[in-house]
Amino acid sequence: MSVFEAELKNGRFVISECPRCQKVIWPPSEFCTHCFGNTVWRTVNEPGTLVEYSSKDGKMFCMVEFENSIRVMGSLHDNKSPAVGQKIKISSCGFDKYPQFAFSPA
């Protein structure tokens, strides 16, 4: 299991960053995709920005962008009138065969 998956199982959304290049590596990896150096893990900076949203059967789903480069999809809660560009925070995250995210307004 990767660090990314293990941290999601513990309810933390972490990303990898290269200390040599100063670049965020996404998708997360233990090695930099630019210089092949070792990366370090850190919690993603919040809030994110709502990029798009949709609903089906009374459930709302969305894509949220963090740090101007990391986009993840998940469910959107407690938001009756979402707006693209709105600030969003992570309500919960986990990992069960794939990453799972829930978001709410910041």
Buried (B, 14 or more C-beta within 10 A) or exposed (E): EEBBBEBBEEEBBBBBBBEEBEBBBBEBBEEBBEEEEEBEBEEBEBBBBBBEBEEEEEEBBBBBBBBEEBEBBBBBEEBEEBEEEBEBEBBBBBBEEEBBBBBBBE
